[in-house]
Amino acid sequence: EFLTKGFVHDKKTFEGASAQVEKALAQSKTDKIDDIAEIEQIVVDTVSGHLRRTYRREPAVMAVVIDS
């Protein structure tokens, strides 16, 4: 789920980011990364990179991982 403030939020904007986050999380599972802080950083880096490449913007990105 993506929540935005000060950045255009439409479904299309984050479709690419969602796919990239899923791929990065699958890789982190393969690499046996289970530290929540590391997983949050992977999500932040992935979403930031997508927005930077796609929109030439660098908004602040914060990830919240809830362990269930």
HURAMO-V218358 format. One record per pair of residues at least 4 apart in sequence whose C-alpha atoms are under 7 Angstrom apart, sorted by the first residue. I is the first residue (numbers start at 1). J is the second residue. Records with the same first field share a line. If there is no record, write none. Layout:
I = J  J
//
This chain:
4 = 9
9 = 13
11 = 15
14 = 18
15 = 19
16 = 20
17 = 21  47  50
18 = 22
19 = 23
20 = 24  46
21 = 25  43  46
22 = 26
23 = 27
24 = 28
25 = 29
26 = 30
27 = 31
28 = 32  33
29 = 33
35 = 39
36 = 40  65
37 = 41
38 = 42
39 = 43
40 = 44  63  64  65
41 = 45
42 = 46
43 = 47  63
44 = 48  61  62  63
45 = 49
46 = 50
47 = 51
48 = 52  58  61
49 = 53
50 = 54
51 = 55  56  57  58
52 = 56  57  58
//
